[in-house]
Amino acid sequence: MRRVPGRALWVTAAVLVLATAAACGSGSSSDNNGTGGGGGGNAATPVNSSTCKSVVNPDGQLLVTSDLPLNGSSSHQTTQMNQAIEMVFEQAGWKAGKYTIAFQPCDDSTPQAGTWDSTTCSANANAYAQDPSVIANIGTFNSGCAELEAPVLNQAQPGPIAMVSPANTWPGLTQGTKVAAEPSKYFPTGTRSYARVVAPDNFQGPALALTAQGLGVKSVYILNDKQAYGAGVAQYFEDAAKKLGIQVLGNSAYNTKTGTNYQALFQGIAAKHPDAIMVGGLICENGGQLIKDKVAVLGDNSKVKLFLPDGFTTSQTITDAGKASEGLYASVAGVPTDQLTGAGATFVQDFQDKYHPDFVDPYTPYAAAAAQVVLKAIEASDGTRASVSKNLFGAQITDSVLGSFSINDAGDTDQGSMTVDVAKNGKLVTYKVLTPPSNLVETFPDQ
Amino acid sequence: MTAESGTARRPMLAALPRFSQQINRVLTWVVVGLFVVWVVGNFINAPKQFVSVFLLGVTLGSIYALVALGYTLVYGIIELINFAHGDVFMWGSMIAVTVSAHWLGLDGSQGWYVTAPLIFVTLLACIAFCGTLNVAIERLAYRPLRNAPKLAPLITAIGMSFILQNAGALVYGFIEQPVPDIFPTKPLFRIGGIAYTQKSLLIVLITIPVLLALVYLVRSTRQGKAMRAVAQDMDASRMMGIDVDRTIAFTFALGGALAGAAGLLFVMYQTSTRYDLGFQLGLFAFTAAVLGGIGNLTGAAFGALLIGLIQAFNEGLSWHTPGSSWTQSVIFSILILVLVFRPQGLLGEAVSDRA
């Protein structure tokens, strides 16, 4: 007859603990070895991967790929980024100096995850490395994905594939951080091949802290998602806030699983009476609920202010958090699209005329700028991978979508502009554009 | 009903040499003692905060209870841990969003005399959908395996869980499904500046009669008697003229209905849901069922209340508290501790209403 739970329950418990562990492990490790092919033929060979779409201008000799998450909450943004890249190449007549180019967009996300996926990132990087036609990659969107792809592309044969990110903000990809072996672990060959056109999080944290100070915030409580990006930007915010004389009441991790209710968490925080909350995380990690519960317990965002990094700077945040999003501040690297001048304004106009988007997303011009950096590097090169990678560094880009800027020897842009948006009447509108002073921008020696 | 014929269950470690019984007992008391000290310490440290967090825990526990009862009902009758149950609950929450917000157009702006009947209609829709879904799962996936080794239906249940989850994603997409605040959110009173809303009370007020009705059904009705008989001995029940398949199907319908009701309450409370909702919440509810003594109705409700409170305490209190990101670890540690020291659960001995 009936036996009460004994062995069956044990087996069950083991199964579910394993299942949870598997579900929690949101990819951080990978071991990859780039292997390579020979030199380039006449027309580029498309990358052999189901995540890659068809090649645009297939007659081009050198293949430029893009690697962005095309599923989930960032798909509105990433679709535009691919369109922007294509438009820049088209305007250049699909030519970089004496070389003709082809473009192939690839996807580093899965529908299930709704965001970048570590296995897909690694697989994509290996696919590029194995295709001798691939000369450069524009991507990734997420820093976590770049951490996996950069070393693979760096070790590709024959020669490292140049990688230019329009959106990675984790400082460690180009410079030293508190994390061991950054940035050297991203270029195992010893020669750098990664550059980006946005200012990293050591600018973003201070930009949010400066905004908080300007709004009269005296004390703040920080929440982070424990991931490299979220915890990282939270730490940069904390350090800058302390330097600015804002009292930091705590910096703790929160549970990012769907269905989690955060009211108890905020009740605990309420007892500390903060003027503001800062969250280092992403909207797709139950972020909407976090914002709703913040407002339910601590009151609306005009009373206890809410500061969020660019993981939240998307219209999805407004959709998910509803009315609770009103009055939140969210930062994004770079200059807002409506404040671009010269070539940038022309680009935005051309883009609107061609694709008729409901609005131009913040990273769209940055994708265009990354494409311009790639064109410049190919133009200055001898057509080999190594030469294109080498020409990324020290590149002077004049009259680009973002104005004139240069890429330094580490692969960082000399533009440190950050935009802070505020949610007003269900829309993110620019609150201010600022460049944090160098004394607030934390840097660490390369490791 | 019944029961455990046979010897009273003994803790797992009792299988080891005799002295381990003492260790077992001492450790149990140490764990319970530490927990009491921690709770009392937090109360003394910040009494107002403690009370408001406690009330929140009761609301969370009420929702968990409705889900936990579904696990325990099914376990009680066919000794299957129905892992798909959390996902039936997720479907309940999705149907609640579709019916209340999309079809009936509720957005919180209507008066209570409009909202209340339409919410009731939504509740009926959730109950009907999830009840039918659970019966269909039983018919298609579990009944053919009723005489197979225990592991087969268990794995099938895990598979069912993935199927339901992916179906949810297919229909509703991978993003959050938000609903406006439909339940009244006015504060009833404030403790230390923290509002206790009408919504929170409403959740508890709806849960209690549902639990009482369920206990009444299992203990005092003819159908309940049949359920208890089937749980005790399927073959003997069949000889007594009980339609075993029908009784089991009824139990699944009941469990599904509870999950549907829980889905509605959850989404009204939380105001959003997503395709993977059933995963964490299902596991919490399963832990609650084990904590109370799986198969025991009162135990499941009691265990759910405890899990709700422990979660709220862990996240909302400040004296020696691990914090939000440790909630899963804390709750699954409890699951392991219960399995080691008291596999029959806290109320496992009270077998009278085992279904």
Interface residues (C-beta under 8 A of the other chain):
Chain A: M1 R2 R3 V4 P5 G6 A8 L9 W10 V11 T12 A13 V15 L16 V17 A19 T20 A23 C24 N71 G72 S73 P111 Q112 A113 G114 K226 S252 A253 Y254 N255 K257 T258 G259 T260 N261 Y262 Q263 A264 L265 Q267 G268 A270 A271 C284 G288 Q289 K292 A296 V297 Q316 T319 D320 G322
Chain B: T2 A3 E4 S5 G6 R9 M12 A46 Q49 S52 V53 L56 G57 L60 E79 I81 F83 K150 L151 L154 I158 N166 A169 F174 I175 E176 P178 P180 T185 G192 G193 I194 T197 A231 Q232 D233 F266 Y269 Q270 T271 S272 T273 R274 D276 L277 F279 Q280 L281 L283 F286 V290 G293 I294 G295 Q311 A312 F313 N314 E315 G316 L317 S318 T321 G323 S324 S325 T327 Q328 F332 L335 I336 L339 P343 Q344 G345 G348
